[in-house]
Amino acid sequence: MKITFNKLILLALCVLLMQKIEAQTATDSITTLANIKESYKIDGKKLVALSEKILYKKTAQVDLYMYLLRPMKATKKRLPAIIYFYGGGWVGGAVEYQIPTSAWFRDQGIIAITVDYRVKSRQGTSPLACIEDAKSAVRYVRTHAKEFGVNPNKIIVGGGSAGGHLALSTMLEGGDAPNENLKISTKPNAMVLHNPVLGVDFGAKFFAEHPEFSPILNITKKWPPTIISNGTDDKTTGYAGAVEFTQKMNELGNTCELITVKGADHSCDWPITNPNFLPTLTRMTQFLVEHKFIDKRNVLCK
């Protein structure tokens, strides 16, 4: 039987389609993450559905939730936690986009939390509300650390783009929600940042009006260990800004490492299909192992 080239192409496409359907069916059949080692590969919407949904704040516009993922191995020991904020220029974005990256760290043996917050497109708010919500979220996790099984002295914040800015904002003074217990610190013990908004390039108007929330202008001594990824061709949060931020951090005696993603534009290591995802997240994991936030025995990316 003679098979033409076109028939071969058609057959290959059919095989790929069947593989995609089988993979989707396998994902849809998952009802718990109890035996899932690589949860980061699961669709974001599915991960949200499988998370512990926790109300952390009521606002005039909307109730705000965080989504918690526990590691596969159960333990009575209090674990480090990473709190992730999605990007979207303080205007949009959604938990489902960021949660696979957060889940990556769940797969490395720590508690992973992805936070929803108010944005302009849905609630008509400014970046000030985003900052307020980010600080509220960290404060909520630290306040409820025992209940969640979290070590309050090993809280990591992370995020991409504007979400990276929100993570950094938890280190800055001011911007707290009214009536919160200011004795509970919002300052993290480590930071993991993906092409973050640093106070240069993107958001120039906001930072001109609110220089107190420009991370690059407000670095001080004793900031926690920080690792950043940034593309050399990033046209939104320029690579030069990441270099400057890293240099300032290290000059002040802080620990800050920059992962240079050559040739990459904005979202240099996202989503998980990005070829830079695994190399970047592997190094970020190693960084957290080195600083004793992740137990190297639990690491999948060895």
N, C-alpha and C positions, 0 to 999 in steps of 0.2 A: 504494500500500500504506500503510495507516494504522498508525503505530507509537505505541503507548500510552506514557504516562509511565513506567509500571513496566518496560516493555521497554527503554526508554532507560536507566533506572537499571541494569538487569541487564547491558545492553551495556557501559556504562561500567565496571562492576565487573569484567567479563570482560577488558576492555582493561587495567585496572590489574593484574589478576592475571597476565596474559601478560607485562606489562612487568616485574613482580617476578620472574617465573620466568626471563625473559631475562637480567635483571641478575644473578640468583643463578647462572645457568649460566655467564655470562661470568666471574664471580668464581671459580667452581669450576674453570674451565679454566686459570686462571693458575698457572703452575708456577715462575715466577721474577719478581722485581721489577725486573729489569734495564731494562725499557722502560716501567715504570709511573711516571708523574709524580705521581699523586695516590693514593699507597698508603693514606692515612688513611681512604679511603672503603671499603676492603676490610674484611670481617668480621674481628673480633678473633681468632677461632680460626684462620682462614686465615692471618692475619699471623703468628701464633705458629708455625704450620707452615712458613712461608716464611723465618723468622728463622734466624740462626746461633745454635744452642743451645749455651751455654757453661757448664760446671760451674765455679762460682766458690767453692763451699764445701761441705764435708761436715760434717754435724752428727750428734748422737746420734739425732735424730728422722728426718732426711731429708737427701738430697742437694739442694743448692740451685743453681738455674740462672738465668742471665740470657739475654735474647733480643735479639740485635743486628741492627739494620737499617742497611744502608749506602745512601748516596745513589745516585741513578740514574747520575750522572756519575762514572766512575772517575777517581781521581787518586792520584798518588804522594805528594802533599802530606799531611802529618798534619792531621787535621781536628778541630775542636771536637766534643765529644760531650755529649749530654744523657742523664742517667740518671734514669729515672722509677720511682717507687714508687706502686703502686695503693693506693686507700683501702679501708676496711672496718673501721674502728674497732679495729685490731690483732687483730680476731677472725676476719674473713673476707676476701673479695675475691679477685681472680684476675688474672693477667697479661693475659688476653684482654680484660678490661674496660678496661684502661689503655692497651694498646698502640696503638690508633688515634690517641690524642693524641700519644703518642711518635712515631708514624709521621708525623704532621703535620710535625714538625721534621726528620725524614729527608727529607721532600719539599722542605724549604727548604735542603738541601745540607749538613747535618751528620750525624754518626753518632748514631743513636738506640738507646738500650738500655733495656729494661724488665726490672725485677728481681723475681724471686719471693723470698719470705722466709717465715719461720715465723709462723704465726698460731694463736690459741687454738683455733679450731674444728677445725683439722686436726692440729696438733701439740701442743696443750695447753699452749702457752707464754704468757708474759706480754709486755707491751710492751717489757720489757728485752731480750728475744730479738730483737724486731723492730728495735730500735735497733742492737743488735750486728750483725745481718745487713746493715743499711743501710750501716753504716760499713765492714764487710767488703767489700761490693760496690764502693764507691767506691775503697777501697784496692786492690782487685783490678784495677780498670780502670786506675788510675794505674800500678800495678806492671807491667801488660802493655800499656801504652800504645803502645809501638813495634810490638808484634805486631799490635795492633788498628788501627794507623794513626791513633791518637788523639793530639792535642796535650795533654800532661799539665797544661799551664798554662791550658787552656781547657775545663775540665770543669764542666758545668752540672748541677745536681740539680733535679728537679721531682717533683711529686706532688699528689694531691688528698686533702683531708680528713686521715685518719691518715697517708696517704702523704706529704702535705705536711709533717706533723710529722717523719716519718722523714728527709725531705730536710733540714729544719732541724736535725735532730739530728746530722747530719754536721759541723755547725759547732761543736757543743758538746764540752766536755772529758769524758772518761770514757766508759764503756759499750763499750769495745773488747773483741773476742773474745780469749781467752787465746792466747798464742804468736804473735800477729801482729806484724809489723814496724812498730812505732809511729813509726819514722822516716819512713814513707810517710804523708803527710798524707791525712786524709779530708775536709779542708775544700775545698768547691767554689769555683769562680771566679765563679759566678753562680747565682741561684736563681729558679725559676719555680714559683709556688705557686697552687693552686686551692682556695679555701675551706679553708685549712689549719687543723689543730688547733694552737693557739698557746700553750696552757697556761691558757686561761680557758674557761668553759663546759664543753665536752665533756672528759671524762677528769679531772674535779676530784679524785677520790680518788687516782688514780695520781700526779698532780702534787703533791698534799699530801704523799705519801710520798716522792716523788722530785723535789723542786723543781729539782734540777740539770739535769733534762731538760725544764724549762718554757722554751720559746724566749723568751717575752715577759719572763721574769725574768732572762735571761742574755745579752741583747744587749750587745755591746761595740763599741768603735770598730773600724774596718777590716773590717766584714763586707762581703761582696761585693755587687755590684748585684743587687737583688731586685725582682721584680714579683709582685703578688698580685691575684687576683680574688676577690671575695666578694659574695654577694647581700645586699641590704638587708633581706630578710625571712628570712635564714638562722636557723633555730631550733636548729641543732646547733653550728655555729661562728659565733657572732654577729658581725654587721657591726661592732659597736662594738669588739670585740677586734681586728679587722683595722685599724681606724682607729687605735687605740692603738698597735699594733705598728708601723705605718707612721710615726706621729709620733715614737716613740722611736728608730726607726732613723735618721730624718732629723735629729733633735736631736743624735745622736751623730756626725753628719757622714757617715753612710752614705747610699747612694742606694737609695731604696725608693719604688716607685710602686704605688698602689692603684687597681685597676680596679673601679669601683662598678657592680654589675649590679643595676639598679633592679627591685624587685619580685620578685627571685629568691630561692628558698629554697636549701637545701643542694644541692650539685652544680649550682652556678649556671651552668656552661658545659659540662656533660657530660650525655649522650654527644654524638656529633657531630651527631645529629639535633636537639639543643637549638638554638633560634634564636640563643642567645648564644654558641655555639661559635665561629663564624667571626669575629664582631667582636672577641671576647676574644683568640683565638689570633692574629689579625692584629696586634693591638696588642702582644702578647707577642713576636711575631716582630720587629716594628719596634724594640722595646726591645733585643732581642739584636743587631739590626743596628747600632743606635746605640752599643752597647758592644763592637762588633767581634767578636762571636761568630758571626754569620751574614753572609755576603757578600751584599750587596743585589742583586748580579747573579743570584743563585740563587733569589731569593724569588719564589714563585708568586703571593702575595697582594698584588700591586702596585696 
